[in-house]
Amino acid sequence: CFFILGLRVTVLLTSSLMVLGAGLRCVPVSDLEIRKKLIHGGQLLNGLAGPTVMNAAPFLSTTWFSPDERATATAIASLLNYLGAAGAFLVGPLVVPSPNGTSHLPLVSQSNTEHIKDRIEAVLYAEFGMVSLIFSAALAYFPSRPPFPPSVAAASQRLSYRRSFCRLLSNFRFLMIALAYAIPLGVFSGWSGVLDLILTPVHVSQVDAGWIGFWSIVGGCVVGIAMARFADFIRGMLKFILLLLLSGATLASTWFTLTCLTSVTHLPLTTATLYTSCILLGIFLNSSVPIFFELFVETVYPVPEGITCGVVTFLSNVFMGVLLFFLTFYHTEFSWFNWCLPGSCLLSLLLILCFRESYDRLYLDVVVSV
Protein backbone atom coordinates (compact mmCIF):
# COMPACT_ATOMS: atom_id res chain seq x y z
CA CYS A 1 0.00 0.00 0.00
CA PHE A 2 2.74 2.49 0.92
CA PHE A 3 4.61 1.73 -2.30
CA ILE A 4 1.56 2.23 -4.55
CA LEU A 5 -0.68 4.75 -2.75
CA GLY A 6 1.83 6.77 -0.77
CA LEU A 7 1.98 7.39 2.96
CA ARG A 8 -0.95 9.80 3.33
CA VAL A 9 -3.52 7.79 1.35
CA THR A 10 -2.46 4.56 3.07
CA VAL A 11 -2.77 6.08 6.55
CA LEU A 12 -6.18 7.53 5.74
CA LEU A 13 -7.36 4.21 4.30
CA THR A 14 -6.21 2.14 7.27
CA SER A 15 -7.50 4.61 9.86
CA SER A 16 -10.89 4.71 8.12
CA LEU A 17 -11.04 0.90 8.34
CA MET A 18 -10.34 1.18 12.05
CA VAL A 19 -13.09 3.79 12.49
CA LEU A 20 -15.59 1.67 10.59
CA GLY A 21 -14.58 -1.46 12.48
CA ALA A 22 -14.83 0.24 15.88
CA GLY A 23 -18.17 1.76 14.87
CA LEU A 24 -19.67 -1.62 13.91
CA ARG A 25 -18.87 -2.96 17.37
CA CYS A 26 -20.85 -0.10 18.94
CA VAL A 27 -24.09 -0.52 16.97
CA PRO A 28 -26.83 -0.94 19.61
CA VAL A 29 -28.63 -4.05 18.34
CA SER A 30 -30.66 -6.18 20.73
CA ASP A 31 -30.50 -9.33 18.57
CA LEU A 32 -27.44 -11.23 19.82
CA GLU A 33 -26.80 -13.02 16.52
CA ILE A 34 -26.76 -9.75 14.57
CA ARG A 35 -24.64 -8.12 17.26
CA LYS A 36 -22.16 -10.98 17.10
CA LYS A 37 -21.87 -10.65 13.32
CA LEU A 38 -21.31 -6.90 13.61
CA ILE A 39 -18.58 -7.41 16.19
CA HIS A 40 -16.86 -10.04 14.06
CA GLY A 41 -17.11 -7.74 11.04
CA GLY A 42 -15.62 -4.88 13.02
CA GLN A 43 -12.77 -7.08 14.22
CA LEU A 44 -12.13 -8.16 10.62
CA LEU A 45 -11.86 -4.55 9.43
CA ASN A 46 -9.58 -3.69 12.32
CA GLY A 47 -7.44 -6.73 11.49
CA LEU A 48 -7.14 -5.61 7.87
CA ALA A 49 -5.73 -2.29 9.04
CA GLY A 50 -3.38 -3.83 11.60
CA PRO A 51 -0.54 -5.15 9.40
CA THR A 52 -0.26 -1.85 7.51
CA VAL A 53 0.04 0.11 10.74
CA MET A 54 2.62 -2.33 12.11
CA ASN A 55 4.74 -2.08 8.96
CA ALA A 56 4.63 1.71 8.60
CA ALA A 57 7.59 2.56 10.87
CA PRO A 58 10.55 1.72 8.55
CA PHE A 59 8.92 3.41 5.56
CA LEU A 60 8.09 6.47 7.68
CA SER A 61 11.65 6.73 9.02
CA THR A 62 13.24 6.37 5.56
CA THR A 63 10.90 8.96 4.03
CA TRP A 64 11.23 11.62 6.72
CA PHE A 65 14.51 11.13 8.61
CA SER A 66 18.25 11.27 7.90
CA PRO A 67 20.48 8.16 8.20
CA ASP A 68 21.64 9.05 11.73
CA GLU A 69 18.01 9.30 12.93
CA ARG A 70 16.34 6.39 11.14
CA ALA A 71 16.71 3.68 13.79
CA THR A 72 15.38 6.00 16.50
CA ALA A 73 12.43 7.05 14.34
CA THR A 74 11.65 3.41 13.53
CA ALA A 75 11.77 2.53 17.22
CA ILE A 76 9.45 5.35 18.28
CA ALA A 77 6.94 4.73 15.48
CA SER A 78 6.83 0.94 15.91
CA LEU A 79 6.90 0.81 19.70
CA LEU A 80 4.11 3.36 20.13
CA ASN A 81 1.83 0.60 18.79
CA TYR A 82 2.94 -1.51 21.73
CA LEU A 83 2.00 1.24 24.20
CA GLY A 84 -1.58 0.83 23.02
CA ALA A 85 -1.34 -2.87 23.82
CA ALA A 86 0.10 -1.98 27.21
CA GLY A 87 -2.95 0.16 27.89
CA ALA A 88 -5.19 -2.75 26.92
CA PHE A 89 -3.58 -4.88 29.62
CA LEU A 90 -4.80 -2.35 32.18
CA VAL A 91 -8.11 -1.21 30.72
CA GLY A 92 -9.56 -4.71 30.47
CA PRO A 93 -8.98 -5.88 34.07
CA LEU A 94 -9.56 -2.48 35.70
CA VAL A 95 -12.68 -1.40 33.81
CA VAL A 96 -14.38 -4.75 33.22
CA PRO A 97 -14.71 -6.95 36.34
CA SER A 98 -13.60 -10.55 36.10
CA PRO A 99 -16.28 -13.28 36.24
CA ASN A 100 -13.86 -16.12 36.92
CA GLY A 101 -13.11 -15.43 40.56
CA THR A 102 -9.43 -14.59 40.02
CA SER A 103 -9.72 -10.87 40.68
CA HIS A 104 -9.51 -9.29 44.12
CA LEU A 105 -11.39 -6.13 43.13
CA PRO A 106 -14.31 -5.27 45.44
CA LEU A 107 -16.37 -4.62 42.31
CA VAL A 108 -16.41 -8.30 41.38
CA SER A 109 -18.56 -9.43 44.30
CA GLN A 110 -21.31 -6.98 43.24
CA SER A 111 -21.07 -7.53 39.51
CA ASN A 112 -23.60 -9.27 37.32
CA THR A 113 -24.07 -9.95 33.66
CA GLU A 114 -25.67 -6.60 32.88
CA HIS A 115 -22.99 -4.66 34.71
CA ILE A 116 -20.20 -6.47 32.85
CA LYS A 117 -22.04 -5.86 29.57
CA ASP A 118 -22.27 -2.12 30.31
CA ARG A 119 -18.58 -1.91 31.14
CA ILE A 120 -17.59 -3.69 27.93
CA GLU A 121 -19.77 -1.31 25.90
CA ALA A 122 -18.10 1.66 27.62
CA VAL A 123 -14.69 0.37 26.51
CA LEU A 124 -15.94 -0.10 22.93
CA TYR A 125 -17.35 3.45 22.80
CA ALA A 126 -14.09 4.87 24.16
CA GLU A 127 -12.08 3.00 21.51
CA PHE A 128 -14.39 4.29 18.78
CA GLY A 129 -13.87 7.84 20.02
CA MET A 130 -10.08 7.50 20.03
CA VAL A 131 -9.76 6.06 16.52
CA SER A 132 -12.18 8.70 15.21
CA LEU A 133 -9.99 11.42 16.69
CA ILE A 134 -6.88 9.90 15.09
CA PHE A 135 -8.60 9.68 11.70
CA SER A 136 -9.72 13.33 11.93
CA ALA A 137 -6.19 14.47 12.76
CA ALA A 138 -4.71 12.51 9.83
CA LEU A 139 -7.38 13.86 7.50
CA ALA A 140 -6.62 17.44 8.57
CA TYR A 141 -2.84 17.19 8.13
CA PHE A 142 -0.64 14.23 7.20
CA PRO A 143 1.64 14.86 4.18
CA SER A 144 3.06 11.93 2.24
CA ARG A 145 6.65 13.18 2.18
CA PRO A 146 8.81 16.18 3.12
CA PRO A 147 9.59 18.92 0.57
CA PHE A 148 13.12 17.53 0.08
CA PRO A 149 14.34 13.94 0.55
CA PRO A 150 16.40 13.58 3.77
CA SER A 151 18.78 11.03 2.21
CA VAL A 152 19.83 9.39 -1.05
CA ALA A 153 17.94 6.22 -0.12
CA ALA A 154 14.72 8.19 0.39
CA ALA A 155 14.90 9.51 -3.19
CA SER A 156 16.12 6.31 -4.86
CA GLN A 157 14.09 4.03 -7.10
CA ARG A 158 12.79 0.80 -5.52
CA LEU A 159 12.06 -2.61 -6.99
CA SER A 160 8.61 -3.57 -8.27
CA TYR A 161 6.32 -5.91 -6.34
CA ARG A 162 7.19 -8.93 -8.45
CA ARG A 163 10.93 -8.38 -8.32
CA SER A 164 10.74 -7.60 -4.61
CA PHE A 165 9.09 -10.90 -3.71
CA CYS A 166 11.52 -12.80 -5.95
CA ARG A 167 14.42 -11.05 -4.23
CA LEU A 168 13.08 -11.81 -0.75
CA LEU A 169 12.30 -15.47 -1.39
CA SER A 170 15.67 -16.09 -3.02
CA ASN A 171 17.69 -14.28 -0.34
CA PHE A 172 18.80 -16.94 2.16
CA ARG A 173 20.16 -14.36 4.61
CA PHE A 174 16.80 -12.58 4.69
CA LEU A 175 14.96 -15.84 5.31
CA MET A 176 17.30 -16.53 8.24
CA ILE A 177 16.58 -13.27 10.03
CA ALA A 178 12.90 -13.38 9.05
CA LEU A 179 12.58 -16.68 10.94
CA ALA A 180 14.72 -15.29 13.76
CA TYR A 181 12.14 -12.51 14.14
CA ALA A 182 8.91 -14.36 13.37
CA ILE A 183 9.33 -17.43 15.59
CA PRO A 184 10.02 -15.82 19.00
CA LEU A 185 7.82 -12.77 18.41
CA GLY A 186 4.94 -14.93 17.16
CA VAL A 187 5.23 -17.31 20.10
CA PHE A 188 5.50 -14.40 22.55
CA SER A 189 2.44 -12.66 21.07
CA GLY A 190 0.33 -15.81 21.45
CA TRP A 191 1.70 -16.47 24.92
CA SER A 192 1.12 -12.94 26.21
CA GLY A 193 -2.42 -12.96 24.81
CA VAL A 194 -3.38 -15.75 27.23
CA LEU A 195 -1.04 -14.70 30.05
CA ASP A 196 -3.88 -14.51 32.58
CA LEU A 197 -4.83 -18.14 31.82
CA ILE A 198 -1.21 -19.26 32.17
CA LEU A 199 -0.79 -17.51 35.52
CA THR A 200 -4.16 -18.50 37.00
CA PRO A 201 -2.94 -22.01 38.06
CA VAL A 202 -0.20 -20.35 40.13
CA HIS A 203 -2.81 -18.12 41.81
CA VAL A 204 -2.06 -14.87 39.99
CA SER A 205 -5.13 -12.72 39.28
CA GLN A 206 -5.94 -11.22 35.90
CA VAL A 207 -5.22 -7.76 37.33
CA ASP A 208 -1.70 -8.82 38.31
CA ALA A 209 -1.28 -10.48 34.91
CA GLY A 210 -2.37 -7.21 33.30
CA TRP A 211 0.23 -5.25 35.26
CA ILE A 212 2.91 -7.74 34.23
CA GLY A 213 1.98 -7.27 30.57
CA PHE A 214 1.84 -3.50 31.00
CA TRP A 215 5.30 -3.10 32.52
CA SER A 216 6.91 -5.57 30.11
CA ILE A 217 5.66 -3.55 27.13
CA VAL A 218 6.53 -0.16 28.66
CA GLY A 219 9.98 -1.43 29.56
CA GLY A 220 10.41 -2.81 26.06
CA CYS A 221 9.50 0.57 24.56
CA VAL A 222 12.03 2.44 26.73
CA VAL A 223 14.86 -0.06 26.13
CA GLY A 224 14.01 -0.36 22.42
CA ILE A 225 14.26 3.39 21.84
CA ALA A 226 17.51 3.53 23.82
CA MET A 227 18.99 0.67 21.79
CA ALA A 228 17.88 2.28 18.54
CA ARG A 229 19.49 5.56 19.55
CA PHE A 230 22.69 3.67 20.30
CA ALA A 231 22.48 2.06 16.84
CA ASP A 232 22.19 5.54 15.26
CA PHE A 233 25.27 6.79 17.10
CA ILE A 234 27.40 3.69 16.38
CA ARG A 235 26.41 2.30 13.00
CA GLY A 236 26.86 -1.31 12.01
CA MET A 237 25.94 -2.74 15.44
CA LEU A 238 22.47 -4.13 14.73
CA LYS A 239 23.53 -7.80 14.88
CA PHE A 240 25.42 -7.26 18.15
CA ILE A 241 22.40 -5.55 19.73
CA LEU A 242 20.11 -8.41 18.67
CA LEU A 243 22.51 -10.98 20.14
CA LEU A 244 22.38 -9.19 23.49
CA LEU A 245 18.59 -8.88 23.49
CA LEU A 246 17.92 -12.48 22.41
CA SER A 247 20.39 -13.83 24.96
CA GLY A 248 18.53 -11.95 27.67
CA ALA A 249 15.18 -13.20 26.35
CA THR A 250 16.39 -16.80 26.38
CA LEU A 251 17.56 -16.54 29.99
CA ALA A 252 14.42 -14.74 31.17
CA SER A 253 12.03 -17.18 29.47
CA THR A 254 13.95 -20.16 30.88
CA TRP A 255 13.78 -18.64 34.36
CA PHE A 256 10.00 -18.14 34.07
CA THR A 257 9.39 -21.65 32.74
CA LEU A 258 11.45 -23.31 35.47
CA THR A 259 9.78 -21.16 38.13
CA CYS A 260 6.34 -22.37 37.02
CA LEU A 261 7.60 -25.97 37.48
CA THR A 262 8.33 -25.34 41.15
CA SER A 263 7.26 -28.87 42.14
CA VAL A 264 10.12 -30.22 40.01
CA THR A 265 12.78 -27.50 40.16
CA HIS A 266 12.00 -26.28 43.74
CA LEU A 267 12.64 -22.71 42.63
CA PRO A 268 10.85 -20.07 44.72
CA LEU A 269 7.45 -19.26 43.20
CA THR A 270 6.64 -15.73 44.33
CA THR A 271 4.94 -12.74 42.80
CA ALA A 272 8.32 -10.99 42.61
CA THR A 273 9.95 -13.78 40.59
CA LEU A 274 6.99 -14.03 38.21
CA TYR A 275 6.88 -10.27 37.74
CA THR A 276 10.63 -10.00 37.18
CA SER A 277 10.99 -12.88 34.72
CA CYS A 278 7.91 -11.92 32.66
CA ILE A 279 8.80 -8.24 32.54
CA LEU A 280 12.41 -8.96 31.54
CA LEU A 281 11.20 -11.31 28.79
CA GLY A 282 8.86 -8.65 27.43
CA ILE A 283 11.55 -5.98 27.60
CA PHE A 284 14.09 -8.04 25.66
CA LEU A 285 11.69 -9.23 22.94
CA ASN A 286 9.67 -6.04 22.46
CA SER A 287 12.80 -3.88 22.27
CA SER A 288 14.21 -6.12 19.51
CA VAL A 289 11.39 -5.25 17.06
CA PRO A 290 12.75 -1.94 15.66
CA ILE A 291 16.29 -3.37 15.51
CA PHE A 292 14.99 -6.29 13.45
CA PHE A 293 13.07 -3.91 11.17
CA GLU A 294 16.17 -1.85 10.45
CA LEU A 295 18.25 -4.96 9.78
CA PHE A 296 15.60 -6.30 7.38
CA VAL A 297 15.62 -3.12 5.32
CA GLU A 298 19.41 -2.89 5.26
CA THR A 299 19.76 -6.53 4.18
CA VAL A 300 17.38 -6.50 1.20
CA TYR A 301 17.60 -2.90 -0.03
CA PRO A 302 16.29 -1.72 -2.58
CA VAL A 303 13.20 -3.82 -1.77
CA PRO A 304 10.52 -1.41 -0.44
CA GLU A 305 10.29 -1.28 3.35
CA GLY A 306 6.57 -2.01 3.43
CA ILE A 307 6.93 -5.26 1.46
CA THR A 308 9.86 -6.46 3.57
CA CYS A 309 8.21 -5.81 6.92
CA GLY A 310 4.87 -7.07 5.64
CA VAL A 311 6.38 -10.47 4.85
CA VAL A 312 7.98 -10.87 8.27
CA THR A 313 4.83 -9.67 10.05
CA PHE A 314 2.81 -12.24 8.11
CA LEU A 315 5.26 -14.97 9.17
CA SER A 316 5.02 -13.86 12.79
CA ASN A 317 1.23 -14.01 12.67
CA VAL A 318 1.42 -17.49 11.13
CA PHE A 319 3.51 -18.80 14.02
CA MET A 320 1.20 -17.13 16.53
CA GLY A 321 -1.85 -18.65 14.82
CA VAL A 322 -0.35 -22.13 14.78
CA LEU A 323 0.47 -21.90 18.48
CA LEU A 324 -3.02 -20.71 19.40
CA PHE A 325 -4.49 -23.46 17.22
CA PHE A 326 -2.69 -26.09 19.28
CA LEU A 327 -3.83 -24.28 22.43
CA THR A 328 -7.45 -25.07 21.56
CA PHE A 329 -6.64 -28.79 21.94
CA TYR A 330 -4.11 -28.66 24.79
CA HIS A 331 -5.53 -26.02 27.13
CA THR A 332 -5.71 -27.92 30.41
CA GLU A 333 -1.96 -27.74 31.09
CA PHE A 334 0.39 -24.95 29.97
CA SER A 335 3.91 -26.25 30.64
CA TRP A 336 4.35 -27.10 26.93
CA PHE A 337 3.29 -23.55 26.06
CA ASN A 338 5.85 -22.09 28.46
CA TRP A 339 8.65 -24.26 27.03
CA CYS A 340 7.92 -22.87 23.56
CA LEU A 341 9.27 -19.51 24.75
CA PRO A 342 12.90 -20.45 25.60
CA GLY A 343 12.97 -22.84 22.64
CA SER A 344 11.96 -20.13 20.17
CA CYS A 345 14.34 -17.56 21.69
CA LEU A 346 17.25 -20.00 21.58
CA LEU A 347 16.53 -20.88 17.94
CA SER A 348 16.41 -17.19 17.05
CA LEU A 349 19.70 -16.59 18.86
CA LEU A 350 21.39 -19.36 16.85
CA LEU A 351 20.04 -17.97 13.56
CA ILE A 352 21.37 -14.50 14.37
CA LEU A 353 24.75 -15.95 15.31
CA CYS A 354 25.01 -17.57 11.86
CA PHE A 355 23.74 -14.48 10.04
CA ARG A 356 26.19 -12.36 8.02
CA GLU A 357 25.06 -8.74 8.27
CA SER A 358 25.31 -6.11 5.54
CA TYR A 359 24.23 -2.47 5.33
CA ASP A 360 23.37 -1.81 1.68
CA ARG A 361 21.08 1.18 2.29
CA LEU A 362 23.51 2.85 4.68
CA TYR A 363 26.38 2.24 2.25
CA LEU A 364 24.44 4.03 -0.50
CA ASP A 365 23.74 7.06 1.72
CA VAL A 366 27.32 7.36 2.93
CA VAL A 367 29.12 6.77 -0.37
CA VAL A 368 26.85 8.81 -2.66
CA SER A 369 26.51 11.71 -0.25
CA VAL A 370 30.30 11.89 0.08
C-alpha positions in Angstrom: 0.0 0.0 0.0 2.7 2.5 0.9 4.6 1.7 -2.3 1.6 2.2 -4.5 -0.7 4.8 -2.8 1.8 6.8 -0.8 2.0 7.4 3.0 -0.9 9.8 3.3 -3.5 7.8 1.3 -2.5 4.6 3.1 -2.8 6.1 6.6 -6.2 7.5 5.7 -7.4 4.2 4.3 -6.2 2.1 7.3 -7.5 4.6 9.9 -10.9 4.7 8.1 -11.0 0.9 8.3 -10.3 1.2 12.1 -13.1 3.8 12.5 -15.6 1.7 10.6 -14.6 -1.5 12.5 -14.8 0.2 15.9 -18.2 1.8 14.9 -19.7 -1.6 13.9 -18.9 -3.0 17.4 -20.8 -0.1 18.9 -24.1 -0.5 17.0 -26.8 -0.9 19.6 -28.6 -4.0 18.3 -30.7 -6.2 20.7 -30.5 -9.3 18.6 -27.4 -11.2 19.8 -26.8 -13.0 16.5 -26.8 -9.7 14.6 -24.6 -8.1 17.3 -22.2 -11.0 17.1 -21.9 -10.7 13.3 -21.3 -6.9 13.6 -18.6 -7.4 16.2 -16.9 -10.0 14.1 -17.1 -7.7 11.0 -15.6 -4.9 13.0 -12.8 -7.1 14.2 -12.1 -8.2 10.6 -11.9 -4.5 9.4 -9.6 -3.7 12.3 -7.4 -6.7 11.5 -7.1 -5.6 7.9 -5.7 -2.3 9.0 -3.4 -3.8 11.6 -0.5 -5.1 9.4 -0.3 -1.9 7.5 0.0 0.1 10.7 2.6 -2.3 12.1 4.7 -2.1 9.0 4.6 1.7 8.6 7.6 2.6 10.9 10.5 1.7 8.5 8.9 3.4 5.6 8.1 6.5 7.7 11.7 6.7 9.0 13.2 6.4 5.6 10.9 9.0 4.0 11.2 11.6 6.7 14.5 11.1 8.6 18.2 11.3 7.9 20.5 8.2 8.2 21.6 9.1 11.7 18.0 9.3 12.9 16.3 6.4 11.1 16.7 3.7 13.8 15.4 6.0 16.5 12.4 7.0 14.3 11.7 3.4 13.5 11.8 2.5 17.2 9.5 5.3 18.3 6.9 4.7 15.5 6.8 0.9 15.9 6.9 0.8 19.7 4.1 3.4 20.1 1.8 0.6 18.8 2.9 -1.5 21.7 2.0 1.2 24.2 -1.6 0.8 23.0 -1.3 -2.9 23.8 0.1 -2.0 27.2 -3.0 0.2 27.9 -5.2 -2.7 26.9 -3.6 -4.9 29.6 -4.8 -2.4 32.2 -8.1 -1.2 30.7 -9.6 -4.7 30.5 -9.0 -5.9 34.1 -9.6 -2.5 35.7 -12.7 -1.4 33.8 -14.4 -4.8 33.2 -14.7 -7.0 36.3 -13.6 -10.6 36.1 -16.3 -13.3 36.2 -13.9 -16.1 36.9 -13.1 -15.4 40.6 -9.4 -14.6 40.0 -9.7 -10.9 40.7 -9.5 -9.3 44.1 -11.4 -6.1 43.1 -14.3 -5.3 45.4 -16.4 -4.6 42.3 -16.4 -8.3 41.4 -18.6 -9.4 44.3 -21.3 -7.0 43.2 -21.1 -7.5 39.5 -23.6 -9.3 37.3 -24.1 -9.9 33.7 -25.7 -6.6 32.9 -23.0 -4.7 34.7 -20.2 -6.5 32.9 -22.0 -5.9 29.6 -22.3 -2.1 30.3 -18.6 -1.9 31.1 -17.6 -3.7 27.9 -19.8 -1.3 25.9 -18.1 1.7 27.6 -14.7 0.4 26.5 -15.9 -0.1 22.9 -17.4 3.5 22.8 -14.1 4.9 24.2 -12.1 3.0 21.5 -14.4 4.3 18.8 -13.9 7.8 20.0 -10.1 7.5 20.0 -9.8 6.1 16.5 -12.2 8.7 15.2 -10.0 11.4 16.7 -6.9 9.9 15.1 -8.6 9.7 11.7 -9.7 13.3 11.9 -6.2 14.5 12.8 -4.7 12.5 9.8 -7.4 13.9 7.5 -6.6 17.4 8.6 -2.8 17.2 8.1 -0.6 14.2 7.2 1.6 14.9 4.2 3.1 11.9 2.2 6.7 13.2 2.2 8.8 16.2 3.1 9.6 18.9 0.6 13.1 17.5 0.1 14.3 13.9 0.6 16.4 13.6 3.8 18.8 11.0 2.2 19.8 9.4 -1.0 17.9 6.2 -0.1 14.7 8.2 0.4 14.9 9.5 -3.2 16.1 6.3 -4.9 14.1 4.0 -7.1 12.8 0.8 -5.5 12.1 -2.6 -7.0 8.6 -3.6 -8.3 6.3 -5.9 -6.3 7.2 -8.9 -8.5 10.9 -8.4 -8.3 10.7 -7.6 -4.6 9.1 -10.9 -3.7 11.5 -12.8 -5.9 14.4 -11.0 -4.2 13.1 -11.8 -0.7 12.3 -15.5 -1.4 15.7 -16.1 -3.0 17.7 -14.3 -0.3 18.8 -16.9 2.2 20.2 -14.4 4.6 16.8 -12.6 4.7 15.0 -15.8 5.3 17.3 -16.5 8.2 16.6 -13.3 10.0 12.9 -13.4 9.0 12.6 -16.7 10.9 14.7 -15.3 13.8 12.1 -12.5 14.1 8.9 -14.4 13.4 9.3 -17.4 15.6 10.0 -15.8 19.0 7.8 -12.8 18.4 4.9 -14.9 17.2 5.2 -17.3 20.1 5.5 -14.4 22.5 2.4 -12.7 21.1 0.3 -15.8 21.4 1.7 -16.5 24.9 1.1 -12.9 26.2 -2.4 -13.0 24.8 -3.4 -15.7 27.2 -1.0 -14.7 30.0 -3.9 -14.5 32.6 -4.8 -18.1 31.8 -1.2 -19.3 32.2 -0.8 -17.5 35.5 -4.2 -18.5 37.0 -2.9 -22.0 38.1 -0.2 -20.3 40.1 -2.8 -18.1 41.8 -2.1 -14.9 40.0 -5.1 -12.7 39.3 -5.9 -11.2 35.9 -5.2 -7.8 37.3 -1.7 -8.8 38.3 -1.3 -10.5 34.9 -2.4 -7.2 33.3 0.2 -5.2 35.3 2.9 -7.7 34.2 2.0 -7.3 30.6 1.8 -3.5 31.0 5.3 -3.1 32.5 6.9 -5.6 30.1 5.7 -3.5 27.1 6.5 -0.2 28.7 10.0 -1.4 29.6 10.4 -2.8 26.1 9.5 0.6 24.6 12.0 2.4 26.7 14.9 -0.1 26.1 14.0 -0.4 22.4 14.3 3.4 21.8 17.5 3.5 23.8 19.0 0.7 21.8 17.9 2.3 18.5 19.5 5.6 19.6 22.7 3.7 20.3 22.5 2.1 16.8 22.2 5.5 15.3 25.3 6.8 17.1 27.4 3.7 16.4 26.4 2.3 13.0 26.9 -1.3 12.0 25.9 -2.7 15.4 22.5 -4.1 14.7 23.5 -7.8 14.9 25.4 -7.3 18.1 22.4 -5.6 19.7 20.1 -8.4 18.7 22.5 -11.0 20.1 22.4 -9.2 23.5 18.6 -8.9 23.5 17.9 -12.5 22.4 20.4 -13.8 25.0 18.5 -11.9 27.7 15.2 -13.2 26.3 16.4 -16.8 26.4 17.6 -16.5 30.0 14.4 -14.7 31.2 12.0 -17.2 29.5 14.0 -20.2 30.9 13.8 -18.6 34.4 10.0 -18.1 34.1 9.4 -21.6 32.7 11.4 -23.3 35.5 9.8 -21.2 38.1 6.3 -22.4 37.0 7.6 -26.0 37.5 8.3 -25.3 41.1 7.3 -28.9 42.1 10.1 -30.2 40.0 12.8 -27.5 40.2 12.0 -26.3 43.7 12.6 -22.7 42.6 10.8 -20.1 44.7 7.4 -19.3 43.2 6.6 -15.7 44.3 4.9 -12.7 42.8 8.3 -11.0 42.6 9.9 -13.8 40.6 7.0 -14.0 38.2 6.9 -10.3 37.7 10.6 -10.0 37.2 11.0 -12.9 34.7 7.9 -11.9 32.7 8.8 -8.2 32.5 12.4 -9.0 31.5 11.2 -11.3 28.8 8.9 -8.6 27.4 11.6 -6.0 27.6 14.1 -8.0 25.7 11.7 -9.2 22.9 9.7 -6.0 22.5 12.8 -3.9 22.3 14.2 -6.1 19.5 11.4 -5.2 17.1 12.7 -1.9 15.7 16.3 -3.4 15.5 15.0 -6.3 13.4 13.1 -3.9 11.2 16.2 -1.8 10.4 18.2 -5.0 9.8 15.6 -6.3 7.4 15.6 -3.1 5.3 19.4 -2.9 5.3 19.8 -6.5 4.2 17.4 -6.5 1.2 17.6 -2.9 0.0 16.3 -1.7 -2.6 13.2 -3.8 -1.8 10.5 -1.4 -0.4 10.3 -1.3 3.4 6.6 -2.0 3.4 6.9 -5.3 1.5 9.9 -6.5 3.6 8.2 -5.8 6.9 4.9 -7.1 5.6 6.4 -10.5 4.8 8.0 -10.9 8.3 4.8 -9.7 10.0 2.8 -12.2 8.1 5.3 -15.0 9.2 5.0 -13.9 12.8 1.2 -14.0 12.7 1.4 -17.5 11.1 3.5 -18.8 14.0 1.2 -17.1 16.5 -1.8 -18.6 14.8 -0.3 -22.1 14.8 0.5 -21.9 18.5 -3.0 -20.7 19.4 -4.5 -23.5 17.2 -2.7 -26.1 19.3 -3.8 -24.3 22.4 -7.5 -25.1 21.6 -6.6 -28.8 21.9 -4.1 -28.7 24.8 -5.5 -26.0 27.1 -5.7 -27.9 30.4 -2.0 -27.7 31.1 0.4 -25.0 30.0 3.9 -26.3 30.6 4.4 -27.1 26.9 3.3 -23.5 26.1 5.9 -22.1 28.5 8.6 -24.3 27.0 7.9 -22.9 23.6 9.3 -19.5 24.8 12.9 -20.4 25.6 13.0 -22.8 22.6 12.0 -20.1 20.2 14.3 -17.6 21.7 17.3 -20.0 21.6 16.5 -20.9 17.9 16.4 -17.2 17.0 19.7 -16.6 18.9 21.4 -19.4 16.9 20.0 -18.0 13.6 21.4 -14.5 14.4 24.8 -16.0 15.3 25.0 -17.6 11.9 23.7 -14.5 10.0 26.2 -12.4 8.0 25.1 -8.7 8.3 25.3 -6.1 5.5 24.2 -2.5 5.3 23.4 -1.8 1.7 21.1 1.2 2.3 23.5 2.8 4.7 26.4 2.2 2.2 24.4 4.0 -0.5 23.7 7.1 1.7 27.3 7.4 2.9 29.1 6.8 -0.4 26.9 8.8 -2.7 26.5 11.7 -0.2 30.3 11.9 0.1 
